[in-house]
Amino acid sequence: MAKVTVFTVQATRTFNFVAGDVLVVPRNCGHYIENIGDEPIEMLEIFKSPKFEEFSLNQWLAVTPPTLIKDHLHVGDEFVKALDKGHTPIRSAAAKL
């Protein structure tokens, strides 16, 4: 089982998935995938692009102005200080279509 959260301009939505489920994430929308089961999950990501990069939400927030994070996520200074300031992608790959 997996929980997938998709961040769009209009809303943030979370879905629970089991084997065989399919989700299309709209272009340029952030998303987060979490294993909520007892076994490893397998997933297939398909991109219509010659290049894609993945990065962590932690790193994304780390380069966001602290006042925006605190005002919109309703968190304190400790949360902001704990964010990883690294800017390197977790994984980068070139897709071959």
DSSP file (Angstrom, degrees, kcal/mol; ACC not computed):
  #  RESIDUE AA STRUCTURE BP1 BP2  ACC     N-H-->O    O-->H-N    N-H-->O    O-->H-N    TCO  KAPPA ALPHA  PHI   PSI    X-CA   Y-CA   Z-CA
    1    1 A M              0   0    0      0, 0.0    35,-1.5     0, 0.0    36,-1.0   0.000 360.0 360.0 360.0 147.6    0.0    0.0    0.0
    2    2 A A  E     -AB  17  35A   0     15,-2.0    15,-3.3    33,-0.2     2,-0.5  -0.985 360.0-143.0-140.3 150.5    1.1    3.5   -0.7
    3    3 A K  E     -AB  16  34A   0     31,-3.1    31,-2.8    -2,-0.3     2,-0.5  -0.969  19.5-167.2-112.2 128.6   -0.1    7.0    0.1
    4    4 A V  E     -AB  15  33A   0     11,-2.9    11,-2.8    -2,-0.5     2,-0.5  -0.971   3.6-167.1-119.7 127.0    0.4    9.6   -2.6
    5    5 A T  E     -AB  14  32A   0     27,-2.7    27,-2.6    -2,-0.5     2,-0.5  -0.955   4.8-162.9-113.4 130.6   -0.1   13.3   -2.0
    6    6 A V  E     -AB  13  31A   0      7,-3.0     7,-2.3    -2,-0.5     2,-0.7  -0.953   6.2-152.2-116.5 129.5   -0.3   15.7   -5.0
    7    7 A F  E     +AB  12  30A   0     23,-3.3    23,-0.8    -2,-0.5     2,-0.2  -0.894  24.8 165.7-103.2 113.2    0.3   19.4   -4.6
    8    8 A T        -     0   0    0      3,-2.7    21,-0.1    -2,-0.7    20,-0.0  -0.724  50.5-106.4-116.9 171.8   -1.6   21.6   -7.2
    9    9 A V  S    S+     0   0    0     -2,-0.2     3,-0.1     1,-0.2    -1,-0.1   0.882 120.4  43.9 -63.4 -37.3   -2.3   25.3   -7.3
   10   10 A Q  S    S-     0   0    0      1,-0.2     2,-0.3    -3,-0.0    -1,-0.2   0.853 126.5 -24.1 -78.7 -35.8   -6.0   24.6   -6.5
   11   11 A A        -     0   0    0      2,-0.0    -3,-2.7    -5,-0.0     2,-0.5  -0.981  51.1-111.8-165.8 168.3   -5.6   22.0   -3.7
   12   12 A T  E     -A    7   0A   0     -2,-0.3     2,-0.4    -5,-0.2    -5,-0.2  -0.986  38.2-174.1-113.7 125.2   -3.5   19.3   -2.0
   13   13 A R  E     -A    6   0A   0     -7,-2.3    -7,-3.0    -2,-0.5     2,-0.4  -0.949  11.7-158.4-126.2 143.1   -5.0   15.8   -2.4
   14   14 A T  E     -A    5   0A   0     -2,-0.4     2,-0.3    -9,-0.2    -9,-0.2  -0.964  10.1-174.9-122.6 136.8   -4.0   12.5   -0.8
   15   15 A F  E     -A    4   0A   0    -11,-2.8   -11,-2.9    -2,-0.4     2,-0.4  -0.962  19.5-136.6-129.7 144.4   -4.9    9.1   -2.2
   16   16 A N  E     -A    3   0A   0     -2,-0.3     2,-0.3   -13,-0.2   -13,-0.2  -0.861  26.8-162.2 -98.4 138.2   -4.3    5.5   -0.9
   17   17 A F  E     -A    2   0A   0    -15,-3.3   -15,-2.0    -2,-0.4     2,-0.3  -0.913  13.5-172.9-124.8 146.9   -3.1    3.0   -3.4
   18   18 A V    >   -     0   0    0     -2,-0.3     3,-2.2   -17,-0.2    -2,-0.0  -0.804  53.0 -55.7-124.3 171.6   -3.0   -0.8   -3.7
   19   19 A A  T 3  S+     0   0    0     -2,-0.3    -1,-0.1     1,-0.3     3,-0.1  -0.170 124.6  21.7 -50.4 133.0   -1.4   -3.0   -6.3
   20   20 A G  T 3  S+     0   0    0      1,-0.3    -1,-0.3    -3,-0.1     2,-0.1   0.223  88.2 131.7  93.9 -13.6   -2.7   -2.2   -9.8
   21   21 A D    <   -     0   0    0     -3,-2.2     2,-0.4     1,-0.0    -1,-0.3  -0.379  41.0-153.9 -71.3 153.1   -3.9    1.3   -9.1
   22   22 A V        -     0   0    0     -3,-0.1     2,-0.4    -2,-0.1    -1,-0.0  -0.975  12.5-177.1-130.8 141.3   -2.9    4.1  -11.5
   23   23 A L        -     0   0    0     -2,-0.4     2,-0.6     2,-0.0    -6,-0.0  -0.998  14.6-154.1-138.4 135.4   -2.5    7.8  -11.0
   24   24 A V        -     0   0    0     -2,-0.4    -2,-0.0     3,-0.0     3,-0.0  -0.951  15.6-152.2-106.6 117.3   -1.6   10.6  -13.5
   25   25 A V        -     0   0    0     -2,-0.6     3,-0.1     1,-0.1     4,-0.1  -0.781  25.9-112.4 -88.3 126.6    0.1   13.5  -11.7
   26   26 A P    >   -     0   0    0      0, 0.0     3,-1.4     0, 0.0    -1,-0.1  -0.221  45.0 -83.8 -57.6 148.1   -0.5   16.8  -13.6
   27   27 A R  T 3  S+     0   0    0      1,-0.3     3,-0.1    -3,-0.0    -3,-0.0  -0.193 111.3  10.3 -53.1 139.0    2.5   18.4  -15.2
   28   28 A N  T 3  S+     0   0    0      1,-0.2     2,-0.5    -3,-0.1    -1,-0.3   0.692  94.5 132.0  64.1  23.5    4.6   20.6  -12.9
   29   29 A C    <   -     0   0    0     -3,-1.4    -1,-0.2    -4,-0.1   -21,-0.2  -0.896  56.0-125.8-106.2 133.9    2.8   19.4   -9.7
   30   30 A G  E     -B    7   0A   0    -23,-0.8   -23,-3.3    -2,-0.5     2,-0.3  -0.420  33.1-179.4 -70.1 150.4    4.7   18.4   -6.7
   31   31 A H  E     -B    6   0A   0    -25,-0.2     2,-0.4    -2,-0.1   -25,-0.2  -0.991  17.8-153.1-151.9 157.1    3.9   15.0   -5.3
   32   32 A Y  E     -B    5   0A   0    -27,-2.6   -27,-2.7    -2,-0.3     2,-0.5  -0.996   5.8-159.5-135.2 134.4    5.0   12.7   -2.4
   33   33 A I  E     -B    4   0A   0     -2,-0.4     2,-0.4   -29,-0.2   -29,-0.2  -0.967  11.2-177.4-119.7 128.2    4.8    8.9   -2.2
   34   34 A E  E     -B    3   0A   0    -31,-2.8   -31,-3.1    -2,-0.5     2,-0.6  -0.987  26.7-129.5-128.4 132.1    4.9    7.1    1.1
   35   35 A N  E     +B    2   0A   0     -2,-0.4   -33,-0.2   -33,-0.2    -2,-0.0  -0.700  29.6 171.5 -77.1 117.6    4.9    3.4    1.7
   36   36 A I        +     0   0    0    -35,-1.5   -34,-0.2    -2,-0.6    -1,-0.1   0.261  52.4  79.3-111.2  10.0    2.1    2.7    4.3
   37   37 A G  S    S-     0   0    0    -36,-1.0     4,-0.1     2,-0.3    -2,-0.0  -0.360  87.4-109.1-105.3-172.2    2.2   -1.0    4.1
   38   38 A D  S    S+     0   0    0     -2,-0.1    -3,-0.0     2,-0.1    -1,-0.0   0.535  95.9  59.0 -95.1  -9.4    4.4   -3.8    5.5
   39   39 A E  S    S-     0   0    0      1,-0.1    -2,-0.3   -38,-0.1    -3,-0.0  -0.825  95.1 -89.0-120.1 157.7    6.2   -4.7    2.3
   40   40 A P        -     0   0    0      0, 0.0     2,-0.3     0, 0.0    -2,-0.1  -0.274  43.2-132.9 -59.4 149.7    8.3   -2.7   -0.2
   41   41 A I        -     0   0    0     -4,-0.1     2,-0.4   -40,-0.0    -6,-0.1  -0.783  10.8-153.3-103.8 152.1    6.3   -1.0   -3.0
   42   42 A E        +     0   0    0     -2,-0.3     2,-0.3     2,-0.0     0, 0.0  -0.984  20.8 170.7-121.0 136.1    7.1   -1.1   -6.7
   43   43 A M        -     0   0    0     -2,-0.4     2,-0.5     2,-0.0    -2,-0.0  -0.972  25.9-138.7-143.8 158.2    6.0    1.7   -8.9
   44   44 A L        -     0   0    0     -2,-0.3     2,-0.5     2,-0.0    -2,-0.0  -0.978  13.3-164.0-121.1 123.7    6.6    2.9  -12.5
   45   45 A E        -     0   0    0     -2,-0.5     2,-0.5     2,-0.0    -2,-0.0  -0.927   6.5-170.1-107.5 130.2    7.1    6.5  -13.3
   46   46 A I        -     0   0    0     -2,-0.5     2,-0.4     2,-0.0    -2,-0.0  -0.981   4.1-176.8-123.7 128.3    6.8    7.6  -16.9
   47   47 A F        -     0   0    0     -2,-0.5     2,-1.1     2,-0.1     5,-0.0  -0.961  27.0-144.0-124.3 140.0    7.8   11.0  -18.1
   48   48 A K  S    S+     0   0    0     -2,-0.4    -2,-0.0     3,-0.0     3,-0.0  -0.640  72.6  94.7 -97.8  73.6    7.4   12.6  -21.6
   49   49 A S  S    S-     0   0    0     -2,-1.1    46,-0.3     1,-0.1    -2,-0.1  -0.981  78.0-128.2-159.4 146.7   10.7   14.4  -21.3
   50   50 A P  S    S+     0   0    0      0, 0.0    45,-0.6     0, 0.0     2,-0.3   0.665  98.6  22.1 -73.4 -13.7   14.3   13.9  -22.3
   51   51 A K  E     +C   94   0B   0     43,-0.2     2,-0.3     2,-0.0    43,-0.2  -0.995  62.9 176.4-151.9 142.8   15.3   14.7  -18.6
   52   52 A F  E     -C   93   0B   0     41,-1.8    41,-1.7    -2,-0.3     2,-0.4  -0.982  10.1-158.3-142.3 157.9   13.7   14.7  -15.2
   53   53 A E  E     -C   92   0B   0     -2,-0.3     2,-0.4    39,-0.2    39,-0.2  -0.996   4.1-154.1-135.3 141.8   15.0   15.4  -11.7
   54   54 A E  E     +C   91   0B   0     37,-2.5    36,-1.3    -2,-0.4    37,-1.1  -0.896  18.5 172.0-109.7 145.5   13.7   14.3   -8.4
   55   55 A F        -     0   0    0     -2,-0.4     2,-0.2    34,-0.2    32,-0.0  -0.964  33.7 -98.4-146.1 162.4   14.3   16.3   -5.2
   56   56 A S     >  -     0   0    0     -2,-0.3     4,-2.1     1,-0.1     5,-0.1  -0.524  19.0-130.3 -85.9 150.2   13.1   16.1   -1.7
   57   57 A L  H  > S+     0   0    0      1,-0.2     4,-2.8     2,-0.2     5,-0.2   0.853 111.5  60.5 -61.3 -34.4   10.3   18.2   -0.3
   58   58 A N  H  > S+     0   0    0      1,-0.2     4,-2.0     2,-0.2    -1,-0.2   0.937 106.4  44.3 -57.4 -48.6   12.7   18.9    2.6
   59   59 A Q  H  > S+     0   0    0      2,-0.2     4,-0.9     1,-0.2    -2,-0.2   0.884 111.7  53.8 -65.7 -37.8   15.2   20.4    0.2
   60   60 A W  H >< S+     0   0    0     -4,-2.1     3,-0.7     1,-0.2    -2,-0.2   0.935 112.0  43.9 -61.4 -46.8   12.5   22.4   -1.6
   61   61 A L  H >< S+     0   0    0     -4,-2.8     3,-1.8     1,-0.2    -1,-0.2   0.840 103.4  66.7 -67.0 -32.3   11.3   23.9    1.7
   62   62 A A  H 3< S+     0   0    0     -4,-2.0    -1,-0.2     1,-0.3    -2,-0.2   0.770 104.7  43.2 -61.8 -25.6   14.9   24.6    2.7
   63   63 A V  T << S+     0   0    0     -4,-0.9    -1,-0.3    -3,-0.7    -2,-0.2   0.287  95.0  98.7-103.7   9.7   15.3   27.2   -0.1
   64   64 A T  S <  S-     0   0    0     -3,-1.8     5,-0.1    -4,-0.1    -3,-0.0  -0.766  92.5 -92.6 -92.6 140.9   11.9   28.7    0.6
   65   65 A P    >>  -     0   0    0      0, 0.0     4,-1.6     0, 0.0     3,-1.0  -0.298  34.5-128.6 -54.3 130.7   11.8   32.0    2.6
   66   66 A P  H 3> S+     0   0    0      0, 0.0     4,-2.7     0, 0.0     5,-0.2   0.819 105.3  58.8 -53.6 -36.3   11.2   30.9    6.3
   67   67 A T  H 3> S+     0   0    0      1,-0.2     4,-2.5     2,-0.2     5,-0.2   0.882 104.9  50.6 -64.8 -35.3    8.3   33.3    6.7
   68   68 A L  H <> S+     0   0    0     -3,-1.0     4,-2.4     2,-0.2     5,-0.4   0.924 111.3  48.2 -65.2 -42.9    6.4   31.6    3.9
   69   69 A I  H  X S+     0   0    0     -4,-1.6     4,-2.5     1,-0.2     5,-0.3   0.949 115.3  43.9 -61.5 -49.5    7.0   28.2    5.4
   70   70 A K  H  X S+     0   0    0     -4,-2.7     4,-1.0     1,-0.2     5,-0.5   0.902 116.6  46.1 -65.3 -41.7    5.9   29.3    8.9
   71   71 A D  H  < S+     0   0    0     -4,-2.5    -1,-0.2    -5,-0.2    -2,-0.2   0.880 121.8  34.6 -69.6 -38.3    2.8   31.3    7.7
   72   72 A H  H  < S+     0   0    0     -4,-2.4    -2,-0.2    -5,-0.2    -3,-0.2   0.800 126.9  35.1 -90.8 -30.8    1.5   28.6    5.3
   73   73 A L  H  < S-     0   0    0     -4,-2.5    -3,-0.2    -5,-0.4    -2,-0.2   0.515  98.7-130.1-100.7  -5.9    2.4   25.4    7.1
   74   74 A H     <  +     0   0    0     -4,-1.0     2,-0.3    -5,-0.3    -4,-0.2   0.940  59.0 137.9  56.7  51.5    1.8   26.8   10.6
   75   75 A V        -     0   0    0     -5,-0.5    -1,-0.2    -6,-0.3     2,-0.1  -0.779  45.4-120.9-120.6 167.0    5.2   25.6   11.9
   76   76 A G     >  -     0   0    0     -2,-0.3     4,-1.5     1,-0.0     3,-0.4  -0.295  36.4 -85.7-101.7-174.4    7.8   27.2   14.2
   77   77 A D  H  > S+     0   0    0      1,-0.2     4,-2.6     2,-0.2     5,-0.2   0.830 121.1  61.9 -61.5 -35.1   11.4   28.1   14.0
   78   78 A E  H  > S+     0   0    0      1,-0.2     4,-1.4     2,-0.2    -1,-0.2   0.900 103.5  49.6 -60.7 -41.1   12.6   24.7   15.1
   79   79 A F  H  > S+     0   0    0     -3,-0.4     4,-0.5     1,-0.2     3,-0.3   0.940 112.2  47.4 -61.8 -47.5   11.0   23.1   12.0
   80   80 A V  H >< S+     0   0    0     -4,-1.5     3,-1.1     1,-0.2    -2,-0.2   0.896 110.8  51.4 -63.1 -41.6   12.6   25.6    9.6
   81   81 A K  H 3< S+     0   0    0     -4,-2.6    -1,-0.2     1,-0.2    -2,-0.2   0.788 104.8  58.2 -66.3 -27.3   16.0   25.2   11.3
   82   82 A A  H 3< S+     0   0    0     -4,-1.4    -1,-0.2    -3,-0.3    -2,-0.2   0.584  80.4 113.1 -80.9  -9.5   15.8   21.4   10.9
   83   83 A L  S << S-     0   0    0     -3,-1.1     2,-0.4    -4,-0.5   -24,-0.1  -0.364  76.0-112.1 -67.2 142.5   15.4   21.6    7.1
   84   84 A D        -     0   0    0      1,-0.1   -22,-0.3    -2,-0.1    -1,-0.1  -0.616  21.0-158.5 -75.1 123.2   18.3   20.2    5.0
   85   85 A K        +     0   0    0     -2,-0.4    -1,-0.1   -23,-0.1     2,-0.1   0.394  50.3 124.0 -86.1   3.8   20.0   23.0    3.1
   86   86 A G        -     0   0    0      1,-0.1   -24,-0.1     2,-0.0   -23,-0.1  -0.371  43.7-165.0 -65.4 142.8   21.5   20.7    0.4
   87   87 A H        +     0   0    0      2,-0.1    -1,-0.1    -2,-0.1    -2,-0.0   0.340  49.0 111.4-111.5   5.1   20.6   21.7   -3.1
   88   88 A T  S    S-     0   0    0      1,-0.1   -29,-0.1     2,-0.0    -2,-0.0  -0.603  71.7-110.6 -85.3 141.9   21.5   18.6   -5.0
   89   89 A P        -     0   0    0      0, 0.0   -34,-0.2     0, 0.0     3,-0.2  -0.300  15.9-132.3 -63.3 151.1   18.8   16.4   -6.6
   90   90 A I  S    S-     0   0    0    -36,-1.3     2,-0.3     1,-0.3   -35,-0.2   0.921  88.9  -1.8 -67.5 -44.1   18.2   13.0   -5.0
   91   91 A R  E     -C   54   0B   0    -37,-1.1   -37,-2.5     2,-0.0     2,-0.4  -0.996  62.5-170.6-150.1 141.3   18.3   11.3   -8.4
   92   92 A S  E     +C   53   0B   0     -2,-0.3     2,-0.3   -39,-0.2   -39,-0.2  -0.999  15.5 167.0-133.0 137.7   18.6   12.6  -11.9
   93   93 A A  E     -C   52   0B   0    -41,-1.7   -41,-1.8    -2,-0.4     2,-0.5  -0.991  31.9-126.7-149.0 154.8   18.1   10.5  -15.0
   94   94 A A  E     -C   51   0B   0     -2,-0.3     2,-0.3   -43,-0.2   -43,-0.2  -0.903  26.4-140.2-103.5 129.1   17.7   10.9  -18.7
   95   95 A A        -     0   0    0    -45,-0.6     2,-0.6    -2,-0.5   -49,-0.0  -0.682   7.3-153.4 -88.6 140.9   14.6    9.2  -20.3
   96   96 A K              0   0    0     -2,-0.3   -45,-0.0     1,-0.1    -2,-0.0  -0.948 360.0 360.0-115.5 112.0   14.9    7.5  -23.6
   97   97 A L              0   0    0     -2,-0.6    -1,-0.1   -49,-0.0    -2,-0.0   0.422 360.0 360.0 -98.7 360.0   11.7    7.4  -25.5
